[in-house]
Amino acid sequence: MVDGLIAIGAGLAVGLAGIGTGLSQGPIGAAAVGAVAEDRSFFGMGIIFVALPETIVIFGLVIAILLMFL
């Protein structure tokens, strides 16, 4: 019973982190593309701002791994 609840918690950690990242990355990517279209010097900054929400998924994955193996 406890192992099943831990697996559900790990799945929720990764799934909800992925949903949150997907919801946030869309507008950020659109804004980054718009900024790069106006001025090419914003390309590097746009890449950084698009990559930042993906760290949330990595945090969710780390939490899921900790839940499964600790």
Distance bins in CASP14 RR format, pairs under 12 A and 6 or more apart:
PFRMAT RR
TARGET T0000
AUTHOR 0000-0000-0000
RMODE 2
METHOD distances of the structure
MODEL  1
1 7 0 0 0 0 0 1 0 0 0 0 0
1 8 0 0 0 0 0 1 0 0 0 0 0
2 8 0 0 0 0 0 1 0 0 0 0 0
2 9 0 0 0 0 0 1 0 0 0 0 0
2 67 0 0 0 0 0 1 0 0 0 0 0
3 9 0 0 0 0 0 1 0 0 0 0 0
3 10 0 0 0 0 0 1 0 0 0 0 0
3 67 0 0 0 0 0 1 0 0 0 0 0
3 68 0 0 0 0 1 0 0 0 0 0 0
4 10 0 0 0 0 1 0 0 0 0 0 0
4 11 0 0 0 0 0 1 0 0 0 0 0
4 12 0 0 0 0 0 1 0 0 0 0 0
4 67 0 0 0 0 0 1 0 0 0 0 0
4 68 0 0 0 0 0 1 0 0 0 0 0
5 11 0 0 0 0 0 1 0 0 0 0 0
5 12 0 0 0 0 0 1 0 0 0 0 0
5 67 0 0 0 0 1 0 0 0 0 0 0
5 68 0 0 0 0 0 1 0 0 0 0 0
6 12 0 0 0 0 0 1 0 0 0 0 0
6 13 0 0 0 0 0 1 0 0 0 0 0
6 63 0 0 0 0 0 1 0 0 0 0 0
6 64 0 0 0 0 1 0 0 0 0 0 0
6 65 0 0 0 0 0 1 0 0 0 0 0
6 66 0 0 0 0 0 1 0 0 0 0 0
6 67 1 0 1 0 0 0 0 0 0 0 0
6 68 1 0 0 1 0 0 0 0 0 0 0
6 69 0 0 0 0 1 0 0 0 0 0 0
6 70 0 0 0 0 1 0 0 0 0 0 0
7 13 0 0 0 0 0 1 0 0 0 0 0
7 14 0 0 0 0 0 1 0 0 0 0 0
7 64 0 0 0 0 1 0 0 0 0 0 0
7 67 0 0 0 0 1 0 0 0 0 0 0
7 68 1 0 0 1 0 0 0 0 0 0 0
7 69 0 0 0 0 0 1 0 0 0 0 0
8 14 0 0 0 0 0 1 0 0 0 0 0
8 15 0 0 0 0 0 1 0 0 0 0 0
8 16 0 0 0 0 0 1 0 0 0 0 0
8 64 0 0 0 0 0 1 0 0 0 0 0
8 67 0 0 0 0 1 0 0 0 0 0 0
8 68 0 0 0 0 0 1 0 0 0 0 0
9 15 0 0 0 0 1 0 0 0 0 0 0
9 16 0 0 0 0 1 0 0 0 0 0 0
9 17 0 0 0 0 0 1 0 0 0 0 0
9 60 0 0 0 0 0 1 0 0 0 0 0
9 63 0 0 0 0 1 0 0 0 0 0 0
9 64 1 0 0 1 0 0 0 0 0 0 0
9 66 0 0 0 0 0 1 0 0 0 0 0
9 67 1 0 0 1 0 0 0 0 0 0 0
9 68 0 0 0 0 1 0 0 0 0 0 0
10 16 0 0 0 0 0 1 0 0 0 0 0
10 17 0 0 0 0 0 1 0 0 0 0 0
10 60 0 0 0 0 1 0 0 0 0 0 0
10 61 0 0 0 0 1 0 0 0 0 0 0
10 62 0 0 0 0 0 1 0 0 0 0 0
10 63 1 0 0 1 0 0 0 0 0 0 0
10 64 1 1 0 0 0 0 0 0 0 0 0
10 65 1 0 0 1 0 0 0 0 0 0 0
10 66 0 0 0 0 1 0 0 0 0 0 0
10 67 1 0 1 0 0 0 0 0 0 0 0
10 68 1 0 1 0 0 0 0 0 0 0 0
10 69 0 0 0 0 1 0 0 0 0 0 0
10 70 0 0 0 0 0 1 0 0 0 0 0
11 17 0 0 0 0 1 0 0 0 0 0 0
11 18 0 0 0 0 0 1 0 0 0 0 0
11 19 0 0 0 0 0 1 0 0 0 0 0
11 60 0 0 0 0 1 0 0 0 0 0 0
11 61 0 0 0 0 1 0 0 0 0 0 0
11 63 0 0 0 0 1 0 0 0 0 0 0
11 64 1 0 0 1 0 0 0 0 0 0 0
11 65 0 0 0 0 0 1 0 0 0 0 0
11 67 0 0 0 0 1 0 0 0 0 0 0
11 68 0 0 0 0 1 0 0 0 0 0 0
12 18 0 0 0 0 0 1 0 0 0 0 0
12 19 0 0 0 0 0 1 0 0 0 0 0
12 60 0 0 0 0 1 0 0 0 0 0 0
12 63 0 0 0 0 1 0 0 0 0 0 0
12 64 0 0 0 0 1 0 0 0 0 0 0
12 67 0 0 0 0 1 0 0 0 0 0 0
13 19 0 0 0 0 0 1 0 0 0 0 0
13 20 0 0 0 0 0 1 0 0 0 0 0
13 56 0 0 0 0 0 1 0 0 0 0 0
13 57 0 0 0 0 1 0 0 0 0 0 0
13 58 0 0 0 0 0 1 0 0 0 0 0
13 59 0 0 0 0 1 0 0 0 0 0 0
13 60 1 0 1 0 0 0 0 0 0 0 0
13 61 1 0 0 1 0 0 0 0 0 0 0
13 62 0 0 0 0 1 0 0 0 0 0 0
13 63 1 0 1 0 0 0 0 0 0 0 0
13 64 1 0 1 0 0 0 0 0 0 0 0
13 65 0 0 0 0 1 0 0 0 0 0 0
13 66 0 0 0 0 1 0 0 0 0 0 0
13 67 1 0 0 1 0 0 0 0 0 0 0
13 68 0 0 0 0 1 0 0 0 0 0 0
14 20 0 0 0 0 0 1 0 0 0 0 0
14 21 0 0 0 0 0 1 0 0 0 0 0
14 56 0 0 0 0 0 1 0 0 0 0 0
14 57 1 0 0 1 0 0 0 0 0 0 0
14 58 0 0 0 0 0 1 0 0 0 0 0
14 59 0 0 0 0 0 1 0 0 0 0 0
14 60 1 0 1 0 0 0 0 0 0 0 0
14 61 1 0 1 0 0 0 0 0 0 0 0
14 62 0 0 0 0 1 0 0 0 0 0 0
14 63 0 0 0 0 1 0 0 0 0 0 0
14 64 1 0 1 0 0 0 0 0 0 0 0
14 65 0 0 0 0 1 0 0 0 0 0 0
14 66 0 0 0 0 0 1 0 0 0 0 0
14 67 0 0 0 0 1 0 0 0 0 0 0
14 68 0 0 0 0 0 1 0 0 0 0 0
15 21 0 0 0 0 1 0 0 0 0 0 0
15 22 0 0 0 0 0 1 0 0 0 0 0
15 56 0 0 0 0 0 1 0 0 0 0 0
15 57 0 0 0 0 1 0 0 0 0 0 0
15 60 0 0 0 0 1 0 0 0 0 0 0
15 61 0 0 0 0 1 0 0 0 0 0 0
15 63 0 0 0 0 0 1 0 0 0 0 0
15 64 0 0 0 0 1 0 0 0 0 0 0
16 22 0 0 0 0 0 1 0 0 0 0 0
16 23 0 0 0 0 0 1 0 0 0 0 0
16 56 0 0 0 0 1 0 0 0 0 0 0
16 57 0 0 0 0 0 1 0 0 0 0 0
16 59 0 0 0 0 0 1 0 0 0 0 0
16 60 0 0 0 0 1 0 0 0 0 0 0
16 61 0 0 0 0 0 1 0 0 0 0 0
16 63 0 0 0 0 0 1 0 0 0 0 0
16 64 0 0 0 0 0 1 0 0 0 0 0
17 23 0 0 0 0 0 1 0 0 0 0 0
17 24 0 0 0 0 0 1 0 0 0 0 0
17 25 0 0 0 0 0 1 0 0 0 0 0
17 53 0 0 0 0 1 0 0 0 0 0 0
17 54 0 0 0 0 1 0 0 0 0 0 0
17 55 0 0 0 0 1 0 0 0 0 0 0
17 56 1 0 1 0 0 0 0 0 0 0 0
17 57 1 0 1 0 0 0 0 0 0 0 0
17 58 0 0 0 0 1 0 0 0 0 0 0
17 59 1 0 0 1 0 0 0 0 0 0 0
17 60 1 0 1 0 0 0 0 0 0 0 0
17 61 1 0 0 1 0 0 0 0 0 0 0
17 62 0 0 0 0 1 0 0 0 0 0 0
17 63 0 0 0 0 1 0 0 0 0 0 0
17 64 0 0 0 0 1 0 0 0 0 0 0
18 24 0 0 0 0 1 0 0 0 0 0 0
18 25 0 0 0 0 1 0 0 0 0 0 0
18 53 0 0 0 0 1 0 0 0 0 0 0
18 54 0 0 0 0 1 0 0 0 0 0 0
18 55 0 0 0 0 0 1 0 0 0 0 0
18 56 1 0 0 1 0 0 0 0 0 0 0
18 57 1 0 1 0 0 0 0 0 0 0 0
18 58 0 0 0 0 0 1 0 0 0 0 0
18 59 0 0 0 0 0 1 0 0 0 0 0
18 60 0 0 0 0 1 0 0 0 0 0 0
18 61 0 0 0 0 1 0 0 0 0 0 0
18 64 0 0 0 0 0 1 0 0 0 0 0
19 25 0 0 0 0 0 1 0 0 0 0 0
19 53 0 0 0 0 0 1 0 0 0 0 0
19 56 0 0 0 0 0 1 0 0 0 0 0
19 57 0 0 0 0 1 0 0 0 0 0 0
19 60 0 0 0 0 0 1 0 0 0 0 0
20 26 0 0 0 0 0 1 0 0 0 0 0
20 27 0 0 0 0 0 1 0 0 0 0 0
20 28 0 0 0 0 0 1 0 0 0 0 0
20 53 1 0 0 1 0 0 0 0 0 0 0
20 54 0 0 0 0 0 1 0 0 0 0 0
20 55 0 0 0 0 0 1 0 0 0 0 0
20 56 1 0 0 1 0 0 0 0 0 0 0
20 57 0 0 0 0 1 0 0 0 0 0 0
20 59 0 0 0 0 0 1 0 0 0 0 0
20 60 0 0 0 0 0 1 0 0 0 0 0
21 28 0 0 0 0 0 1 0 0 0 0 0
21 29 0 0 0 0 0 1 0 0 0 0 0
21 50 0 0 0 0 0 1 0 0 0 0 0
21 51 0 0 0 0 0 1 0 0 0 0 0
21 52 0 0 0 0 1 0 0 0 0 0 0
21 53 1 0 1 0 0 0 0 0 0 0 0
21 54 1 0 0 1 0 0 0 0 0 0 0
21 55 0 0 0 0 1 0 0 0 0 0 0
21 56 1 0 1 0 0 0 0 0 0 0 0
21 57 1 0 1 0 0 0 0 0 0 0 0
21 58 0 0 0 0 1 0 0 0 0 0 0
21 59 0 0 0 0 1 0 0 0 0 0 0
21 60 0 0 0 0 1 0 0 0 0 0 0
21 61 0 0 0 0 0 1 0 0 0 0 0
22 28 0 0 0 0 1 0 0 0 0 0 0
22 29 0 0 0 0 0 1 0 0 0 0 0
22 50 0 0 0 0 0 1 0 0 0 0 0
22 53 1 0 0 1 0 0 0 0 0 0 0
22 54 0 0 0 0 1 0 0 0 0 0 0
22 56 0 0 0 0 1 0 0 0 0 0 0
22 57 0 0 0 0 1 0 0 0 0 0 0
23 53 0 0 0 0 1 0 0 0 0 0 0
23 56 0 0 0 0 0 1 0 0 0 0 0
24 30 0 0 0 0 0 1 0 0 0 0 0
24 31 0 0 0 0 0 1 0 0 0 0 0
24 49 0 0 0 0 0 1 0 0 0 0 0
24 50 0 0 0 0 0 1 0 0 0 0 0
24 51 0 0 0 0 0 1 0 0 0 0 0
24 52 0 0 0 0 1 0 0 0 0 0 0
24 53 1 0 1 0 0 0 0 0 0 0 0
24 54 0 0 0 0 1 0 0 0 0 0 0
24 55 0 0 0 0 0 1 0 0 0 0 0
24 56 1 0 0 1 0 0 0 0 0 0 0
24 57 0 0 0 0 0 1 0 0 0 0 0
25 31 0 0 0 0 0 1 0 0 0 0 0
25 32 0 0 0 0 1 0 0 0 0 0 0
25 46 0 0 0 0 0 1 0 0 0 0 0
25 49 0 0 0 0 1 0 0 0 0 0 0
25 50 1 0 0 1 0 0 0 0 0 0 0
25 51 0 0 0 0 1 0 0 0 0 0 0
25 52 0 0 0 0 1 0 0 0 0 0 0
25 53 1 0 1 0 0 0 0 0 0 0 0
25 54 1 0 0 1 0 0 0 0 0 0 0
25 55 0 0 0 0 0 1 0 0 0 0 0
25 56 0 0 0 0 1 0 0 0 0 0 0
25 57 0 0 0 0 1 0 0 0 0 0 0
26 32 0 0 0 0 1 0 0 0 0 0 0
26 33 0 0 0 0 1 0 0 0 0 0 0
26 49 0 0 0 0 0 1 0 0 0 0 0
26 50 0 0 0 0 1 0 0 0 0 0 0
26 53 0 0 0 0 1 0 0 0 0 0 0
26 54 0 0 0 0 0 1 0 0 0 0 0
27 33 0 0 0 0 0 1 0 0 0 0 0
27 34 0 0 0 0 0 1 0 0 0 0 0
27 49 0 0 0 0 0 1 0 0 0 0 0
27 50 0 0 0 0 0 1 0 0 0 0 0
27 53 0 0 0 0 0 1 0 0 0 0 0
28 34 0 0 0 0 0 1 0 0 0 0 0
28 35 0 0 0 0 0 1 0 0 0 0 0
28 45 0 0 0 0 0 1 0 0 0 0 0
28 46 0 0 0 0 1 0 0 0 0 0 0
28 47 0 0 0 0 0 1 0 0 0 0 0
28 48 0 0 0 0 0 1 0 0 0 0 0
28 49 1 0 1 0 0 0 0 0 0 0 0
28 50 1 0 1 0 0 0 0 0 0 0 0
28 51 0 0 0 0 1 0 0 0 0 0 0
28 52 1 0 0 1 0 0 0 0 0 0 0
28 53 1 0 0 1 0 0 0 0 0 0 0
28 54 0 0 0 0 0 1 0 0 0 0 0
28 56 0 0 0 0 0 1 0 0 0 0 0
29 35 0 0 0 0 1 0 0 0 0 0 0
29 36 0 0 0 0 1 0 0 0 0 0 0
29 37 0 0 0 0 0 1 0 0 0 0 0
29 42 0 0 0 0 0 1 0 0 0 0 0
29 45 0 0 0 0 0 1 0 0 0 0 0
29 46 1 0 0 1 0 0 0 0 0 0 0
29 47 0 0 0 0 1 0 0 0 0 0 0
29 48 0 0 0 0 0 1 0 0 0 0 0
29 49 1 0 0 1 0 0 0 0 0 0 0
29 50 1 0 1 0 0 0 0 0 0 0 0
29 51 0 0 0 0 0 1 0 0 0 0 0
29 52 0 0 0 0 0 1 0 0 0 0 0
29 53 0 0 0 0 1 0 0 0 0 0 0
29 54 0 0 0 0 0 1 0 0 0 0 0
30 36 0 0 0 0 0 1 0 0 0 0 0
30 37 0 0 0 0 0 1 0 0 0 0 0
30 46 0 0 0 0 0 1 0 0 0 0 0
30 49 0 0 0 0 0 1 0 0 0 0 0
30 50 0 0 0 0 1 0 0 0 0 0 0
31 37 0 0 0 0 0 1 0 0 0 0 0
31 38 0 0 0 0 0 1 0 0 0 0 0
31 42 0 0 0 0 1 0 0 0 0 0 0
31 45 0 0 0 0 0 1 0 0 0 0 0
31 46 0 0 0 0 1 0 0 0 0 0 0
31 49 1 0 0 1 0 0 0 0 0 0 0
31 50 0 0 0 0 1 0 0 0 0 0 0
32 38 0 0 0 0 0 1 0 0 0 0 0
32 39 0 0 0 0 0 1 0 0 0 0 0
32 42 1 0 0 1 0 0 0 0 0 0 0
32 43 0 0 0 0 1 0 0 0 0 0 0
32 44 0 0 0 0 1 0 0 0 0 0 0
32 45 1 0 0 1 0 0 0 0 0 0 0
32 46 1 1 0 0 0 0 0 0 0 0 0
32 47 1 0 0 1 0 0 0 0 0 0 0
32 48 0 0 0 0 1 0 0 0 0 0 0
32 49 1 0 1 0 0 0 0 0 0 0 0
32 50 1 0 1 0 0 0 0 0 0 0 0
32 51 0 0 0 0 0 1 0 0 0 0 0
32 52 0 0 0 0 0 1 0 0 0 0 0
32 53 0 0 0 0 0 1 0 0 0 0 0
33 40 0 0 0 0 0 1 0 0 0 0 0
33 42 0 0 0 0 1 0 0 0 0 0 0
33 43 0 0 0 0 0 1 0 0 0 0 0
33 46 0 0 0 0 1 0 0 0 0 0 0
33 47 0 0 0 0 0 1 0 0 0 0 0
33 49 0 0 0 0 0 1 0 0 0 0 0
33 50 0 0 0 0 1 0 0 0 0 0 0
34 40 0 0 0 0 0 1 0 0 0 0 0
34 42 0 0 0 0 1 0 0 0 0 0 0
34 43 0 0 0 0 0 1 0 0 0 0 0
34 46 0 0 0 0 1 0 0 0 0 0 0
34 49 0 0 0 0 0 1 0 0 0 0 0
34 50 0 0 0 0 0 1 0 0 0 0 0
35 41 0 0 0 0 1 0 0 0 0 0 0
35 42 1 0 1 0 0 0 0 0 0 0 0
35 43 0 0 0 0 1 0 0 0 0 0 0
35 44 0 0 0 0 0 1 0 0 0 0 0
35 45 1 0 0 1 0 0 0 0 0 0 0
35 46 1 0 0 1 0 0 0 0 0 0 0
35 47 0 0 0 0 0 1 0 0 0 0 0
35 48 0 0 0 0 0 1 0 0 0 0 0
35 49 0 0 0 0 1 0 0 0 0 0 0
35 50 0 0 0 0 0 1 0 0 0 0 0
36 42 1 0 1 0 0 0 0 0 0 0 0
36 43 1 0 1 0 0 0 0 0 0 0 0
36 44 0 0 0 0 1 0 0 0 0 0 0
36 45 0 0 0 0 1 0 0 0 0 0 0
36 46 1 0 0 1 0 0 0 0 0 0 0
36 47 0 0 0 0 1 0 0 0 0 0 0
36 49 0 0 0 0 0 1 0 0 0 0 0
36 50 0 0 0 0 0 1 0 0 0 0 0
37 43 0 0 0 0 0 1 0 0 0 0 0
37 46 0 0 0 0 0 1 0 0 0 0 0
39 45 0 0 0 0 0 1 0 0 0 0 0
39 46 0 0 0 0 0 1 0 0 0 0 0
40 46 0 0 0 0 0 1 0 0 0 0 0
42 48 0 0 0 0 0 1 0 0 0 0 0
42 49 0 0 0 0 1 0 0 0 0 0 0
42 50 0 0 0 0 0 1 0 0 0 0 0
43 49 0 0 0 0 0 1 0 0 0 0 0
43 50 0 0 0 0 0 1 0 0 0 0 0
44 50 0 0 0 0 1 0 0 0 0 0 0
44 51 0 0 0 0 0 1 0 0 0 0 0
45 51 0 0 0 0 0 1 0 0 0 0 0
45 52 0 0 0 0 0 1 0 0 0 0 0
46 52 0 0 0 0 1 0 0 0 0 0 0
47 54 0 0 0 0 0 1 0 0 0 0 0
48 54 0 0 0 0 0 1 0 0 0 0 0
48 55 0 0 0 0 0 1 0 0 0 0 0
49 55 0 0 0 0 0 1 0 0 0 0 0
51 57 0 0 0 0 0 1 0 0 0 0 0
51 58 0 0 0 0 0 1 0 0 0 0 0
52 58 0 0 0 0 0 1 0 0 0 0 0
52 59 0 0 0 0 0 1 0 0 0 0 0
53 59 0 0 0 0 0 1 0 0 0 0 0
54 60 0 0 0 0 0 1 0 0 0 0 0
54 61 0 0 0 0 0 1 0 0 0 0 0
55 61 0 0 0 0 0 1 0 0 0 0 0
55 62 0 0 0 0 0 1 0 0 0 0 0
56 62 0 0 0 0 0 1 0 0 0 0 0
56 63 0 0 0 0 0 1 0 0 0 0 0
57 63 0 0 0 0 0 1 0 0 0 0 0
57 64 0 0 0 0 0 1 0 0 0 0 0
58 64 0 0 0 0 0 1 0 0 0 0 0
58 65 0 0 0 0 0 1 0 0 0 0 0
59 65 0 0 0 0 0 1 0 0 0 0 0
59 66 0 0 0 0 0 1 0 0 0 0 0
60 66 0 0 0 0 1 0 0 0 0 0 0
60 67 0 0 0 0 1 0 0 0 0 0 0
60 68 0 0 0 0 0 1 0 0 0 0 0
61 67 0 0 0 0 0 1 0 0 0 0 0
61 68 0 0 0 0 0 1 0 0 0 0 0
62 68 0 0 0 0 0 1 0 0 0 0 0
62 69 0 0 0 0 0 1 0 0 0 0 0
62 70 0 0 0 0 0 1 0 0 0 0 0
63 69 0 0 0 0 0 1 0 0 0 0 0
63 70 0 0 0 0 0 1 0 0 0 0 0
64 70 0 0 0 0 0 1 0 0 0 0 0
END
